[in-house]
Amino acid sequence: MRSSSLLRLLTLVGMFVAFLLPATSAQASAPLREHAAARGKFIGAALATGPLSNETSYRNIATTEFSQVTAENAMKWDATEPSQGQFNFSGADAIVNFATQNNQQVHGHTLVWHSQTPGWVQGLGATAMRTAMQNHISQVVGRYASNATVVSWDVVNEVFDDNGNMRTSFWYNTLGQSYIADAFRAARAADSNARLCINDYNVEGINAKSTAMYNLVSSLRQQGVPVDCVGFQGHLAIQYGFPGDIQQNMQRFADLGVQVRVTELDIRMQMPRDTAKDTTQATYYRNVINACNAVTACAGVTIWGFTDKYSWVPDTFSGQGAALIYDENYQQKPSYTAVHDALAGGSSSDTTPPTTPGTPTSSSVTSNSATLTWTASTDSGGSGLAGYNVYREQGATDPQLGQSSTNSINLTGLTPNTQYQVYVRARDGAGNLSANSALATFTTQSGPVGGGCAAVGTVQNQWNNGYVVQPVTVTNSGSSAITGWTVTFTLPAGHTLAGSWNATLTTSGQTVTARNAGYNGNLAAGASTSFGFQVTRPSGDTQTPSGYTCA
Ligand code: G3I
């Protein structure tokens, strides 16, 4: 055989073997970055320059486990341009050099933010401020434009309030909303290859703030503004519940044509730690990774630090902490295992479905809503319990009535005076579904004759001293059209309204009266609309409004 023919044969054999073996498969025990790479995703960590230069354990884990890094503080404006025109890249360069040595990417954080920006910027007039912003972006992004390590930037950070209004930062107050488009254009001019992101917190689920973000990204892209990516920070807390619609939310952004990513994941708890809290935290971490795994346009997940030894949480939320995946002694926590297994797992490795949920029991049945609760399932297949699907038994095809990440659900939009037979199936991280639970049967109440009205409020989003109720769904549960509605409900003692949308709200003591806006009072029989509101509450008080009635 001629040597060229032999070479061709060997090449063909090699290609055949490569076809049989997954090119990027990772050993089960491999570090996080190998499993992430096998999925085509990154797994990142925010790094602090102090321990990076002082602590071997910190450096070793940062190197071994993560494929992307973000500077926790070193690339912010107060670090890079503390005085006008005086740039200092010592911390930023330390992070970039570390990443380059370890074959990691850097996500740049952050160019334009209301926090950690020196006073000299905040005091400028409009023209000077816009020029300073453009120059800062040009210098900082430009420094790393030809460096293949720095692949993306948070161009603007936290531009919204939690109610979806623009944050009235000094940027907005001085320049109006146009500073956002200008910042993206300046970043593109400085680096035509970097991926340019808008980043925020409390936008993981579908709520007023994430919808405002969605509308802004959509409108900027229609105007040709180079927004390539949306970052969901992911500062979660086990005591406030998991945003069960995170995957759906990421997907709606992906459908706009942008890349999505989780940029600052940490999941705090009230101290002290215990096994139950660790388990809940691990489930939340797993759910986030699984959501990113399930959305093709999700590039990866960055954890905001990795060791509880260095976390911003205890300094900001008194009495809370333990938010990361290694403890203060660099020992892996259950949350590490959850992240690892969610990255490593998948439909091929976990084929064991969760156990069958208990028989649901119904409560709070109204003319159009009902609450179901059941005994939780467990999952032993490795990918972990992800949530539950609730179905209506109807024969050949049973419609899904809803999804929940806990062992309870509030079903809305039901038909008055109708018998429902429902069952629940548990879902794991690999998509395996359990057997059907036994059936529960309930009958919705009669709707009023003529026009009627029912209201159900859902808490979408909570933080230490506030929350957003969105949507409050208002349904015409009667048999003829209505031309206006009034919803009343009660705020817990000490809670105060901080904003509202799509209705006019007035308060008398703790009683709130919400009247339709001019554009959403007319409801045909069976039709729904919604409004939302934001509340400030005493720190840590987890009560929520009650007693929604509608007339
Ligand atoms: O560097 C000074 C030091 O010289 C001084 O002695 C010390 C005294 O307090 O402060 C040091 O600065 C601190 C800095 O972190 C560096 O450690 C600041 O006080 C402190 O406020 C700052 O906190 C950072 C915070 O952003 C500031 O807003 C946190 O480390 C950082 O994790 C946090 O990260 C933000 C993201 O950038 C955006 N999203 C939310 C996230 C959490 O707040």
Residues whose N, C-alpha, C, O or C-beta is under 5 A from the ligand:
A	BS01	G3I	E72 N73 S115 W312
